[in-house]
Amino acid sequence: MLQYSSPYREKKFVKTYSDIGTLIRDSIGQYVKDVKDRSFPGEERVFKADENVVERLYGNAKAKGGTL
């Protein structure tokens, strides 16, 4: 019913209603491209946490020589 494998090979005993495999592969490829060219995450998808909250969660990484 839902085509997932690649390359597409039609089966005589199944009617394919949608090729979700290509959709999934194309979507993952676009995500990887966006991450590599740094267009994702954009500023609209990022949130800033108060420095006190970050320190409570992760400790004082700056004092330990780490980065956040």
PDB file of N, CA, C, O and CB in Angstrom:
ATOM      1  N   MET A   1       0.808  -1.205   0.000  1.00  0.00           N
ATOM      2  CA  MET A   1       0.000   0.000   0.000  1.00  0.00           C
ATOM      3  C   MET A   1       0.849   1.266   0.000  1.00  0.00           C
ATOM      4  O   MET A   1       0.597   2.183  -0.782  1.00  0.00           O
ATOM      5  CB  MET A   1      -0.918   0.000   1.193  1.00  0.00           C
ATOM      6  N   LEU A   2       1.856   1.322   0.875  1.00  0.00           N
ATOM      7  CA  LEU A   2       2.726   2.488   0.947  1.00  0.00           C
ATOM      8  C   LEU A   2       4.119   2.081   0.498  1.00  0.00           C
ATOM      9  O   LEU A   2       4.783   1.286   1.164  1.00  0.00           O
ATOM     10  CB  LEU A   2       2.755   3.086   2.384  1.00  0.00           C
ATOM     11  N   GLN A   3       4.559   2.618  -0.617  1.00  0.00           N
ATOM     12  CA  GLN A   3       5.871   2.277  -1.172  1.00  0.00           C
ATOM     13  C   GLN A   3       6.966   2.905  -0.323  1.00  0.00           C
ATOM     14  O   GLN A   3       6.985   4.120  -0.125  1.00  0.00           O
ATOM     15  CB  GLN A   3       5.990   2.747  -2.644  1.00  0.00           C
ATOM     16  N   TYR A   4       7.867   2.087   0.173  1.00  0.00           N
ATOM     17  CA  TYR A   4       8.951   2.578   1.008  1.00  0.00           C
ATOM     18  C   TYR A   4      10.318   2.226   0.442  1.00  0.00           C
ATOM     19  O   TYR A   4      11.268   2.990   0.613  1.00  0.00           O
ATOM     20  CB  TYR A   4       8.819   2.025   2.403  1.00  0.00           C
ATOM     21  N   SER A   5      10.435   1.099  -0.222  1.00  0.00           N
ATOM     22  CA  SER A   5      11.744   0.622  -0.662  1.00  0.00           C
ATOM     23  C   SER A   5      12.270   1.412  -1.857  1.00  0.00           C
ATOM     24  O   SER A   5      11.532   2.111  -2.551  1.00  0.00           O
ATOM     25  CB  SER A   5      11.667  -0.852  -1.015  1.00  0.00           C
ATOM     26  N   SER A   6      13.566   1.270  -2.064  1.00  0.00           N
ATOM     27  CA  SER A   6      14.197   1.935  -3.184  1.00  0.00           C
ATOM     28  C   SER A   6      15.159   0.947  -3.822  1.00  0.00           C
ATOM     29  O   SER A   6      15.826   0.245  -3.063  1.00  0.00           O
ATOM     30  CB  SER A   6      14.926   3.240  -2.740  1.00  0.00           C
ATOM     31  N   PRO A   7      15.297   0.824  -5.092  1.00  0.00           N
ATOM     32  CA  PRO A   7      14.487   1.524  -6.078  1.00  0.00           C
ATOM     33  C   PRO A   7      13.083   0.925  -6.169  1.00  0.00           C
ATOM     34  O   PRO A   7      12.849  -0.217  -5.773  1.00  0.00           O
ATOM     35  CB  PRO A   7      15.168   1.482  -7.445  1.00  0.00           C
ATOM     36  N   TYR A   8      12.185   1.701  -6.685  1.00  0.00           N
ATOM     37  CA  TYR A   8      10.789   1.292  -6.764  1.00  0.00           C
ATOM     38  C   TYR A   8      10.648   0.092  -7.698  1.00  0.00           C
ATOM     39  O   TYR A   8      11.103   0.100  -8.842  1.00  0.00           O
ATOM     40  CB  TYR A   8       9.905   2.461  -7.247  1.00  0.00           C
ATOM     41  N   ARG A   9      10.009  -0.919  -7.169  1.00  0.00           N
ATOM     42  CA  ARG A   9       9.700  -2.125  -7.942  1.00  0.00           C
ATOM     43  C   ARG A   9       8.251  -2.468  -7.693  1.00  0.00           C
ATOM     44  O   ARG A   9       7.897  -2.931  -6.609  1.00  0.00           O
ATOM     45  CB  ARG A   9      10.637  -3.321  -7.561  1.00  0.00           C
ATOM     46  N   GLU A  10       7.422  -2.249  -8.672  1.00  0.00           N
ATOM     47  CA  GLU A  10       5.998  -2.472  -8.499  1.00  0.00           C
ATOM     48  C   GLU A  10       5.689  -3.947  -8.292  1.00  0.00           C
ATOM     49  O   GLU A  10       6.212  -4.810  -8.997  1.00  0.00           O
ATOM     50  CB  GLU A  10       5.234  -1.942  -9.697  1.00  0.00           C
ATOM     51  N   LYS A  11       4.840  -4.219  -7.326  1.00  0.00           N
ATOM     52  CA  LYS A  11       4.398  -5.569  -7.025  1.00  0.00           C
ATOM     53  C   LYS A  11       3.034  -5.796  -7.686  1.00  0.00           C
ATOM     54  O   LYS A  11       2.164  -4.927  -7.630  1.00  0.00           O
ATOM     55  CB  LYS A  11       4.323  -5.804  -5.482  1.00  0.00           C
ATOM     56  N   LYS A  12       2.857  -6.922  -8.290  1.00  0.00           N
ATOM     57  CA  LYS A  12       1.596  -7.207  -8.979  1.00  0.00           C
ATOM     58  C   LYS A  12       0.430  -7.398  -8.017  1.00  0.00           C
ATOM     59  O   LYS A  12      -0.722  -7.168  -8.382  1.00  0.00           O
ATOM     60  CB  LYS A  12       1.747  -8.441  -9.838  1.00  0.00           C
ATOM     61  N   PHE A  13       0.724  -7.817  -6.792  1.00  0.00           N
ATOM     62  CA  PHE A  13      -0.344  -8.158  -5.852  1.00  0.00           C
ATOM     63  C   PHE A  13      -0.674  -7.023  -4.881  1.00  0.00           C
ATOM     64  O   PHE A  13      -1.508  -7.198  -3.993  1.00  0.00           O
ATOM     65  CB  PHE A  13       0.042  -9.390  -5.072  1.00  0.00           C
ATOM     66  N   VAL A  14      -0.024  -5.851  -5.040  1.00  0.00           N
ATOM     67  CA  VAL A  14      -0.259  -4.722  -4.144  1.00  0.00           C
ATOM     68  C   VAL A  14      -0.462  -3.468  -4.976  1.00  0.00           C
ATOM     69  O   VAL A  14       0.282  -3.217  -5.925  1.00  0.00           O
ATOM     70  CB  VAL A  14       0.919  -4.539  -3.147  1.00  0.00           C
ATOM     71  N   LYS A  15      -1.457  -2.693  -4.624  1.00  0.00           N
ATOM     72  CA  LYS A  15      -1.656  -1.392  -5.254  1.00  0.00           C
ATOM     73  C   LYS A  15      -0.953  -0.346  -4.398  1.00  0.00           C
ATOM     74  O   LYS A  15      -1.229  -0.225  -3.204  1.00  0.00           O
ATOM     75  CB  LYS A  15      -3.184  -1.060  -5.421  1.00  0.00           C
ATOM     76  N   THR A  16      -0.041   0.412  -5.014  1.00  0.00           N
ATOM     77  CA  THR A  16       0.689   1.446  -4.294  1.00  0.00           C
ATOM     78  C   THR A  16      -0.112   2.745  -4.317  1.00  0.00           C
ATOM     79  O   THR A  16      -0.426   3.268  -5.386  1.00  0.00           O
ATOM     80  CB  THR A  16       2.096   1.659  -4.909  1.00  0.00           C
ATOM     81  N   TYR A  17      -0.436   3.256  -3.146  1.00  0.00           N
ATOM     82  CA  TYR A  17      -1.201   4.486  -3.031  1.00  0.00           C
ATOM     83  C   TYR A  17      -0.292   5.698  -2.835  1.00  0.00           C
ATOM     84  O   TYR A  17      -0.665   6.819  -3.180  1.00  0.00           O
ATOM     85  CB  TYR A  17      -2.185   4.382  -1.880  1.00  0.00           C
ATOM     86  N   SER A  18       0.882   5.476  -2.290  1.00  0.00           N
ATOM     87  CA  SER A  18       1.796   6.587  -2.046  1.00  0.00           C
ATOM     88  C   SER A  18       3.228   6.077  -1.931  1.00  0.00           C
ATOM     89  O   SER A  18       3.475   4.997  -1.393  1.00  0.00           O
ATOM     90  CB  SER A  18       1.395   7.351  -0.769  1.00  0.00           C
ATOM     91  N   ASP A  19       4.169   6.868  -2.446  1.00  0.00           N
ATOM     92  CA  ASP A  19       5.586   6.531  -2.358  1.00  0.00           C
ATOM     93  C   ASP A  19       6.187   7.325  -1.208  1.00  0.00           C
ATOM     94  O   ASP A  19       6.766   8.391  -1.417  1.00  0.00           O
ATOM     95  CB  ASP A  19       6.332   6.829  -3.704  1.00  0.00           C
ATOM     96  N   ILE A  20       6.050   6.805   0.004  1.00  0.00           N
ATOM     97  CA  ILE A  20       6.541   7.532   1.178  1.00  0.00           C
ATOM     98  C   ILE A  20       8.051   7.438   1.326  1.00  0.00           C
ATOM     99  O   ILE A  20       8.657   8.289   1.976  1.00  0.00           O
ATOM    100  CB  ILE A  20       5.877   7.005   2.431  1.00  0.00           C
ATOM    101  N   GLY A  21       8.665   6.428   0.742  1.00  0.00           N
ATOM    102  CA  GLY A  21      10.114   6.281   0.826  1.00  0.00           C
ATOM    103  C   GLY A  21      10.831   7.458   0.195  1.00  0.00           C
ATOM    104  O   GLY A  21      11.767   8.006   0.777  1.00  0.00           O
ATOM    105  N   THR A  22      10.394   7.851  -0.997  1.00  0.00           N
ATOM    106  CA  THR A  22      10.995   9.007  -1.666  1.00  0.00           C
ATOM    107  C   THR A  22      10.744  10.276  -0.870  1.00  0.00           C
ATOM    108  O   THR A  22      11.638  11.111  -0.733  1.00  0.00           O
ATOM    109  CB  THR A  22      10.441   9.159  -3.090  1.00  0.00           C
ATOM    110  N   LEU A  23       9.560  10.425  -0.355  1.00  0.00           N
ATOM    111  CA  LEU A  23       9.233  11.604   0.453  1.00  0.00           C
ATOM    112  C   LEU A  23      10.129  11.680   1.690  1.00  0.00           C
ATOM    113  O   LEU A  23      10.640  12.750   2.023  1.00  0.00           O
ATOM    114  CB  LEU A  23       7.748  11.574   0.872  1.00  0.00           C
ATOM    115  N   ILE A  24      10.318  10.559   2.365  1.00  0.00           N
ATOM    116  CA  ILE A  24      11.168  10.520   3.560  1.00  0.00           C
ATOM    117  C   ILE A  24      12.619  10.834   3.195  1.00  0.00           C
ATOM    118  O   ILE A  24      13.261  11.652   3.855  1.00  0.00           O
ATOM    119  CB  ILE A  24      11.078   9.136   4.248  1.00  0.00           C
ATOM    120  N   ARG A  25      13.137  10.191   2.150  1.00  0.00           N
ATOM    121  CA  ARG A  25      14.530  10.436   1.742  1.00  0.00           C
ATOM    122  C   ARG A  25      14.741  11.888   1.324  1.00  0.00           C
ATOM    123  O   ARG A  25      15.750  12.491   1.690  1.00  0.00           O
ATOM    124  CB  ARG A  25      14.923   9.501   0.588  1.00  0.00           C
ATOM    125  N   ASP A  26      13.807  12.457   0.565  1.00  0.00           N
ATOM    126  CA  ASP A  26      13.921  13.860   0.145  1.00  0.00           C
ATOM    127  C   ASP A  26      13.873  14.801   1.341  1.00  0.00           C
ATOM    128  O   ASP A  26      14.614  15.783   1.393  1.00  0.00           O
ATOM    129  CB  ASP A  26      12.804  14.215  -0.842  1.00  0.00           C
ATOM    130  N   SER A  27      13.005  14.507   2.299  1.00  0.00           N
ATOM    131  CA  SER A  27      12.882  15.351   3.496  1.00  0.00           C
ATOM    132  C   SER A  27      14.150  15.310   4.336  1.00  0.00           C
ATOM    133  O   SER A  27      14.618  16.351   4.798  1.00  0.00           O
ATOM    134  CB  SER A  27      11.686  14.908   4.342  1.00  0.00           C
ATOM    135  N   ILE A  28      14.703  14.141   4.537  1.00  0.00           N
ATOM    136  CA  ILE A  28      15.943  14.014   5.303  1.00  0.00           C
ATOM    137  C   ILE A  28      17.080  14.724   4.571  1.00  0.00           C
ATOM    138  O   ILE A  28      17.898  15.394   5.201  1.00  0.00           O
ATOM    139  CB  ILE A  28      16.296  12.520   5.537  1.00  0.00           C
ATOM    140  N   GLY A  29      17.136  14.583   3.258  1.00  0.00           N
ATOM    141  CA  GLY A  29      18.158  15.266   2.465  1.00  0.00           C
ATOM    142  C   GLY A  29      18.063  16.775   2.595  1.00  0.00           C
ATOM    143  O   GLY A  29      19.085  17.453   2.705  1.00  0.00           O
ATOM    144  N   GLN A  30      16.839  17.314   2.585  1.00  0.00           N
ATOM    145  CA  GLN A  30      16.651  18.762   2.740  1.00  0.00           C
ATOM    146  C   GLN A  30      17.065  19.214   4.133  1.00  0.00           C
ATOM    147  O   GLN A  30      17.667  20.277   4.284  1.00  0.00           O
ATOM    148  CB  GLN A  30      15.186  19.150   2.474  1.00  0.00           C
ATOM    149  N   TYR A  31      16.750  18.421   5.148  1.00  0.00           N
ATOM    150  CA  TYR A  31      17.152  18.741   6.525  1.00  0.00           C
ATOM    151  C   TYR A  31      18.682  18.795   6.626  1.00  0.00           C
ATOM    152  O   TYR A  31      19.230  19.739   7.194  1.00  0.00           O
ATOM    153  CB  TYR A  31      16.579  17.689   7.524  1.00  0.00           C
ATOM    154  N   VAL A  32      19.366  17.792   6.081  1.00  0.00           N
ATOM    155  CA  VAL A  32      20.831  17.756   6.130  1.00  0.00           C
ATOM    156  C   VAL A  32      21.413  18.977   5.414  1.00  0.00           C
ATOM    157  O   VAL A  32      22.348  19.600   5.916  1.00  0.00           O
ATOM    158  CB  VAL A  32      21.368  16.448   5.490  1.00  0.00           C
ATOM    159  N   LYS A  33      20.871  19.317   4.258  1.00  0.00           N
ATOM    160  CA  LYS A  33      21.337  20.489   3.514  1.00  0.00           C
ATOM    161  C   LYS A  33      21.159  21.751   4.345  1.00  0.00           C
ATOM    162  O   LYS A  33      22.077  22.566   4.431  1.00  0.00           O
ATOM    163  CB  LYS A  33      20.582  20.620   2.178  1.00  0.00           C
ATOM    164  N   ASP A  34      19.990  21.924   4.960  1.00  0.00           N
ATOM    165  CA  ASP A  34      19.714  23.114   5.768  1.00  0.00           C
ATOM    166  C   ASP A  34      20.658  23.222   6.965  1.00  0.00           C
ATOM    167  O   ASP A  34      21.106  24.316   7.308  1.00  0.00           O
ATOM    168  CB  ASP A  34      18.267  23.095   6.252  1.00  0.00           C
ATOM    169  N   VAL A  35      20.956  22.096   7.593  1.00  0.00           N
ATOM    170  CA  VAL A  35      21.880  22.112   8.737  1.00  0.00           C
ATOM    171  C   VAL A  35      23.289  22.448   8.253  1.00  0.00           C
ATOM    172  O   VAL A  35      23.977  23.256   8.878  1.00  0.00           O
ATOM    173  CB  VAL A  35      21.872  20.740   9.481  1.00  0.00           C
ATOM    174  N   LYS A  36      23.725  21.846   7.163  1.00  0.00           N
ATOM    175  CA  LYS A  36      25.077  22.094   6.652  1.00  0.00           C
ATOM    176  C   LYS A  36      25.266  23.536   6.211  1.00  0.00           C
ATOM    177  O   LYS A  36      26.324  24.120   6.445  1.00  0.00           O
ATOM    178  CB  LYS A  36      25.378  21.164   5.490  1.00  0.00           C
ATOM    179  N   ASP A  37      24.240  24.128   5.568  1.00  0.00           N
ATOM    180  CA  ASP A  37      24.395  25.517   5.128  1.00  0.00           C
ATOM    181  C   ASP A  37      23.941  26.522   6.198  1.00  0.00           C
ATOM    182  O   ASP A  37      23.854  27.726   5.957  1.00  0.00           O
ATOM    183  CB  ASP A  37      23.604  25.744   3.840  1.00  0.00           C
ATOM    184  N   ARG A  38      23.659  25.979   7.381  1.00  0.00           N
ATOM    185  CA  ARG A  38      23.328  26.777   8.573  1.00  0.00           C
ATOM    186  C   ARG A  38      22.059  27.630   8.428  1.00  0.00           C
ATOM    187  O   ARG A  38      21.916  28.658   9.090  1.00  0.00           O
ATOM    188  CB  ARG A  38      24.486  27.678   8.903  1.00  0.00           C
ATOM    189  N   SER A  39      21.153  27.198   7.566  1.00  0.00           N
ATOM    190  CA  SER A  39      19.874  27.895   7.482  1.00  0.00           C
ATOM    191  C   SER A  39      18.864  27.316   8.476  1.00  0.00           C
ATOM    192  O   SER A  39      17.792  27.887   8.674  1.00  0.00           O
ATOM    193  CB  SER A  39      19.317  27.814   6.055  1.00  0.00           C
ATOM    194  N   PHE A  40      19.201  26.189   9.099  1.00  0.00           N
ATOM    195  CA  PHE A  40      18.382  25.603  10.162  1.00  0.00           C
ATOM    196  C   PHE A  40      19.277  25.317  11.347  1.00  0.00           C
ATOM    197  O   PHE A  40      20.368  24.784  11.139  1.00  0.00           O
ATOM    198  CB  PHE A  40      17.660  24.305   9.684  1.00  0.00           C
ATOM    199  N   PRO A  41      18.908  25.623  12.544  1.00  0.00           N
ATOM    200  CA  PRO A  41      17.666  26.303  12.881  1.00  0.00           C
ATOM    201  C   PRO A  41      17.806  27.806  12.676  1.00  0.00           C
ATOM    202  O   PRO A  41      18.853  28.387  12.963  1.00  0.00           O
ATOM    203  CB  PRO A  41      17.261  25.998  14.326  1.00  0.00           C
ATOM    204  N   GLY A  42      16.762  28.416  12.187  1.00  0.00           N
ATOM    205  CA  GLY A  42      16.733  29.862  12.029  1.00  0.00           C
ATOM    206  C   GLY A  42      16.424  30.518  13.368  1.00  0.00           C
ATOM    207  O   GLY A  42      16.063  29.853  14.339  1.00  0.00           O
ATOM    208  N   GLU A  43      16.571  31.808  13.395  1.00  0.00           N
ATOM    209  CA  GLU A  43      16.343  32.562  14.632  1.00  0.00           C
ATOM    210  C   GLU A  43      14.928  32.321  15.183  1.00  0.00           C
ATOM    211  O   GLU A  43      14.728  32.352  16.398  1.00  0.00           O
ATOM    212  CB  GLU A  43      16.562  34.066  14.382  1.00  0.00           C
ATOM    213  N   GLU A  44      13.957  32.085  14.307  1.00  0.00           N
ATOM    214  CA  GLU A  44      12.566  31.854  14.745  1.00  0.00           C
ATOM    215  C   GLU A  44      12.392  30.496  15.431  1.00  0.00           C
ATOM    216  O   GLU A  44      11.349  30.249  16.036  1.00  0.00           O
ATOM    217  CB  GLU A  44      11.616  31.945  13.546  1.00  0.00           C
ATOM    218  N   ARG A  45      13.385  29.618  15.350  1.00  0.00           N
ATOM    219  CA  ARG A  45      13.290  28.284  15.961  1.00  0.00           C
ATOM    220  C   ARG A  45      14.223  28.134  17.159  1.00  0.00           C
ATOM    221  O   ARG A  45      14.397  27.028  17.671  1.00  0.00           O
ATOM    222  CB  ARG A  45      13.609  27.209  14.927  1.00  0.00           C
ATOM    223  N   VAL A  46      14.818  29.224  17.607  1.00  0.00           N
ATOM    224  CA  VAL A  46      15.772  29.193  18.705  1.00  0.00           C
ATOM    225  C   VAL A  46      15.192  29.956  19.888  1.00  0.00           C
ATOM    226  O   VAL A  46      14.519  30.971  19.709  1.00  0.00           O
ATOM    227  CB  VAL A  46      17.138  29.792  18.276  1.00  0.00           C
ATOM    228  N   PHE A  47      15.454  29.468  21.092  1.00  0.00           N
ATOM    229  CA  PHE A  47      15.051  30.209  22.272  1.00  0.00           C
ATOM    230  C   PHE A  47      16.272  30.440  23.139  1.00  0.00           C
ATOM    231  O   PHE A  47      17.228  29.665  23.117  1.00  0.00           O
ATOM    232  CB  PHE A  47      13.946  29.463  23.056  1.00  0.00           C
ATOM    233  N   LYS A  48      16.222  31.504  23.890  1.00  0.00           N
ATOM    234  CA  LYS A  48      17.323  31.859  24.784  1.00  0.00           C
ATOM    235  C   LYS A  48      16.880  31.565  26.213  1.00  0.00           C
ATOM    236  O   LYS A  48      15.766  31.902  26.614  1.00  0.00           O
ATOM    237  CB  LYS A  48      17.739  33.368  24.617  1.00  0.00           C
ATOM    238  N   ALA A  49      17.760  30.938  26.965  1.00  0.00           N
ATOM    239  CA  ALA A  49      17.482  30.644  28.372  1.00  0.00           C
ATOM    240  C   ALA A  49      18.282  31.615  29.237  1.00  0.00           C
ATOM    241  O   ALA A  49      19.396  32.004  28.886  1.00  0.00           O
ATOM    242  CB  ALA A  49      17.836  29.156  28.725  1.00  0.00           C
ATOM    243  N   ASP A  50      17.712  31.991  30.342  1.00  0.00           N
ATOM    244  CA  ASP A  50      18.402  32.844  31.295  1.00  0.00           C
ATOM    245  C   ASP A  50      19.684  32.138  31.740  1.00  0.00           C
ATOM    246  O   ASP A  50      19.678  30.925  31.947  1.00  0.00           O
ATOM    247  CB  ASP A  50      17.487  33.178  32.516  1.00  0.00           C
ATOM    248  N   GLU A  51      20.771  32.877  31.887  1.00  0.00           N
ATOM    249  CA  GLU A  51      22.061  32.284  32.239  1.00  0.00           C
ATOM    250  C   GLU A  51      21.996  31.503  33.550  1.00  0.00           C
ATOM    251  O   GLU A  51      22.686  30.494  33.697  1.00  0.00           O
ATOM    252  CB  GLU A  51      23.121  33.368  32.339  1.00  0.00           C
ATOM    253  N   ASN A  52      21.178  31.953  34.505  1.00  0.00           N
ATOM    254  CA  ASN A  52      21.027  31.230  35.772  1.00  0.00           C
ATOM    255  C   ASN A  52      20.402  29.850  35.555  1.00  0.00           C
ATOM    256  O   ASN A  52      20.781  28.878  36.210  1.00  0.00           O
ATOM    257  CB  ASN A  52      20.169  32.047  36.750  1.00  0.00           C
ATOM    258  N   VAL A  53      19.453  29.776  34.641  1.00  0.00           N
ATOM    259  CA  VAL A  53      18.804  28.498  34.339  1.00  0.00           C
ATOM    260  C   VAL A  53      19.814  27.548  33.696  1.00  0.00           C
ATOM    261  O   VAL A  53      19.879  26.373  34.055  1.00  0.00           O
ATOM    262  CB  VAL A  53      17.578  28.705  33.404  1.00  0.00           C
ATOM    263  N   VAL A  54      20.595  28.054  32.753  1.00  0.00           N
ATOM    264  CA  VAL A  54      21.604  27.234  32.090  1.00  0.00           C
ATOM    265  C   VAL A  54      22.618  26.717  33.110  1.00  0.00           C
ATOM    266  O   VAL A  54      23.003  25.549  33.073  1.00  0.00           O
ATOM    267  CB  VAL A  54      22.317  28.040  30.981  1.00  0.00           C
ATOM    268  N   GLU A  55      23.044  27.587  34.013  1.00  0.00           N
ATOM    269  CA  GLU A  55      24.010  27.178  35.030  1.00  0.00           C
ATOM    270  C   GLU A  55      23.428  26.102  35.944  1.00  0.00           C
ATOM    271  O   GLU A  55      24.133  25.165  36.319  1.00  0.00           O
ATOM    272  CB  GLU A  55      24.453  28.387  35.857  1.00  0.00           C
ATOM    273  N   ARG A  56      22.147  26.227  36.306  1.00  0.00           N
ATOM    274  CA  ARG A  56      21.511  25.205  37.158  1.00  0.00           C
ATOM    275  C   ARG A  56      21.414  23.870  36.429  1.00  0.00           C
ATOM    276  O   ARG A  56      21.539  22.811  37.045  1.00  0.00           O
ATOM    277  CB  ARG A  56      20.105  25.664  37.598  1.00  0.00           C
ATOM    278  N   LEU A  57      21.193  23.919  35.128  1.00  0.00           N
ATOM    279  CA  LEU A  57      21.069  22.685  34.356  1.00  0.00           C
ATOM    280  C   LEU A  57      22.422  22.032  34.072  1.00  0.00           C
ATOM    281  O   LEU A  57      22.564  20.815  34.185  1.00  0.00           O
ATOM    282  CB  LEU A  57      20.357  22.967  33.051  1.00  0.00           C
ATOM    283  N   TYR A  58      23.410  22.843  33.705  1.00  0.00           N
ATOM    284  CA  TYR A  58      24.667  22.305  33.197  1.00  0.00           C
ATOM    285  C   TYR A  58      25.882  22.638  34.048  1.00  0.00           C
ATOM    286  O   TYR A  58      26.985  22.182  33.749  1.00  0.00           O
ATOM    287  CB  TYR A  58      24.892  22.802  31.824  1.00  0.00           C
ATOM    288  N   GLY A  59      25.701  23.416  35.093  1.00  0.00           N
ATOM    289  CA  GLY A  59      26.839  23.836  35.877  1.00  0.00           C
ATOM    290  C   GLY A  59      27.504  25.045  35.224  1.00  0.00           C
ATOM    291  O   GLY A  59      27.031  25.557  34.209  1.00  0.00           O
ATOM    292  N   ASN A  60      28.581  25.479  35.808  1.00  0.00           N
ATOM    293  CA  ASN A  60      29.263  26.653  35.286  1.00  0.00           C
ATOM    294  C   ASN A  60      30.328  26.216  34.298  1.00  0.00           C
ATOM    295  O   ASN A  60      31.506  26.137  34.647  1.00  0.00           O
ATOM    296  CB  ASN A  60      29.885  27.487  36.426  1.00  0.00           C
ATOM    297  N   ALA A  61      29.928  25.933  33.076  1.00  0.00           N
ATOM    298  CA  ALA A  61      30.833  25.426  32.042  1.00  0.00           C
ATOM    299  C   ALA A  61      31.911  26.446  31.704  1.00  0.00           C
ATOM    300  O   ALA A  61      33.053  26.073  31.435  1.00  0.00           O
ATOM    301  CB  ALA A  61      30.049  25.059  30.780  1.00  0.00           C
ATOM    302  N   LYS A  62      31.563  27.722  31.717  1.00  0.00           N
ATOM    303  CA  LYS A  62      32.550  28.751  31.385  1.00  0.00           C
ATOM    304  C   LYS A  62      33.699  28.756  32.388  1.00  0.00           C
ATOM    305  O   LYS A  62      34.859  28.911  32.005  1.00  0.00           O
ATOM    306  CB  LYS A  62      31.888  30.132  31.341  1.00  0.00           C
ATOM    307  N   ALA A  63      33.382  28.587  33.661  1.00  0.00           N
ATOM    308  CA  ALA A  63      34.419  28.569  34.695  1.00  0.00           C
ATOM    309  C   ALA A  63      35.291  27.324  34.569  1.00  0.00           C
ATOM    310  O   ALA A  63      36.458  27.338  34.961  1.00  0.00           O
ATOM    311  CB  ALA A  63      33.786  28.631  36.094  1.00  0.00           C
ATOM    312  N   LYS A  64      34.728  26.251  34.022  1.00  0.00           N
ATOM    313  CA  LYS A  64      35.465  24.992  33.877  1.00  0.00           C
ATOM    314  C   LYS A  64      36.231  24.946  32.547  1.00  0.00           C
ATOM    315  O   LYS A  64      36.872  23.944  32.228  1.00  0.00           O
ATOM    316  CB  LYS A  64      34.497  23.794  33.971  1.00  0.00           C
ATOM    317  N   GLY A  65      36.161  26.021  31.787  1.00  0.00           N
ATOM    318  CA  GLY A  65      36.860  26.059  30.506  1.00  0.00           C
ATOM    319  C   GLY A  65      36.048  25.536  29.337  1.00  0.00           C
ATOM    320  O   GLY A  65      36.575  25.427  28.230  1.00  0.00           O
ATOM    321  N   GLY A  66      34.797  25.214  29.545  1.00  0.00           N
ATOM    322  CA  GLY A  66      33.940  24.718  28.474  1.00  0.00           C
ATOM    323  C   GLY A  66      33.165  25.843  27.821  1.00  0.00           C
ATOM    324  O   GLY A  66      33.265  27.004  28.219  1.00  0.00           O
ATOM    325  N   THR A  67      32.400  25.485  26.826  1.00  0.00           N
ATOM    326  CA  THR A  67      31.541  26.454  26.152  1.00  0.00           C
ATOM    327  C   THR A  67      30.126  25.933  26.168  1.00  0.00           C
ATOM    328  O   THR A  67      29.894  24.728  26.262  1.00  0.00           O
ATOM    329  CB  THR A  67      32.014  26.721  24.700  1.00  0.00           C
ATOM    330  N   LEU A  68      29.190  26.839  26.077  1.00  0.00           N
ATOM    331  CA  LEU A  68      27.795  26.460  26.019  1.00  0.00           C
ATOM    332  C   LEU A  68      27.283  26.595  24.618  1.00  0.00           C
ATOM    333  O   LEU A  68      26.111  26.319  24.360  1.00  0.00           O
ATOM    334  CB  LEU A  68      26.966  27.293  26.968  1.00  0.00           C
TER     335      LEU A  68
END
